Amino acid sequence: NIFSRISVYPNPSYGLLNIDITLDKNQDLLIRIINSLGEVVYFEELLNIVGEVREQIDLEFLPKGVYFLDLGTKEGILSKKLILN
């Protein structure tokens, strides 16, 4: 398993998205949000992360709809469906 713990909330979201992740070993973490057309609308790279990570992302600039949240390390990618109201 890539992450020992992951929580993405609230989902559906009204603009602010919280991501809580625990990584067991030191890794680079990529956070991408992709729209229904496959376009990356948000990208962040966190380098040399280990332990608990908490990120809050402001998505109020995006139109309402369905998105995909990709969380990636060198070990793989976890994808979650995200609804923005």
HULIN-V935161 format. One record per residue. N is the residue number from 1. RES is the residue in one small letter. SS is DSSP state (hx for helix, st for strand, lp for the rest). D_FIRST is the distance of its C-alpha to the first C-alpha in Angstrom with 1 decimal. Layout:
n: (N,N)
res: (RES,RES)
ss: (SS,SS)
d_first: (D_FIRST,D_FIRST)
//
This chain:
n: (1,2,3,4,5,6,7,8,9,10,11,12,13,14,15,16,17,18,19,20,21,22,23,24,25,26,27,28,29,30,31,32,33,34,35,36,37,38,39,40,41,42,43,44,45,46,47,48,49,50,51,52,53,54,55,56,57,58,59,60,61,62,63,64,65,66,67,68,69,70,71,72,73,74,75,76,77,78,79,80,81,82,83,84,85)
res: (n,i,f,s,r,i,s,v,y,p,n,p,s,y,g,l,l,n,i,d,i,t,l,d,k,n,q,d,l,l,i,r,i,i,n,s,l,g,e,v,v,y,f,e,e,l,l,n,i,v,g,e,v,r,e,q,i,d,l,e,f,l,p,k,g,v,y,f,l,d,l,g,t,k,e,g,i,l,s,k,k,l,i,l,n)
ss: (lp,lp,lp,lp,st,st,st,st,st,lp,lp,lp,st,lp,lp,st,st,st,st,st,st,st,st,st,st,st,st,st,st,st,st,st,st,st,lp,lp,lp,lp,lp,st,st,st,st,st,st,st,st,st,st,st,st,st,st,st,st,st,st,st,lp,lp,lp,lp,lp,lp,st,st,st,st,st,st,st,st,st,lp,lp,st,st,st,st,st,st,st,st,st,lp)
d_first: (0.0,3.8,5.7,6.8,9.4,10.9,14.4,16.7,20.3,23.0,22.3,25.0,25.9,29.5,28.8,26.6,22.9,20.8,17.2,15.7,12.4,11.3,10.0,10.0,11.8,14.4,13.6,15.4,14.3,16.1,17.1,19.1,20.9,22.5,25.5,26.5,28.4,25.3,26.6,24.6,26.3,24.3,22.5,21.4,20.0,19.0,19.4,18.2,16.2,14.8,14.7,15.5,16.5,18.9,20.3,23.1,24.0,27.5,27.6,31.2,32.4,30.6,32.4,31.2,29.0,25.5,23.0,19.5,17.2,14.9,12.5,11.8,11.1,12.1,8.7,9.1,10.3,9.6,13.1,15.0,18.6,20.9,24.5,27.1,30.3)
//
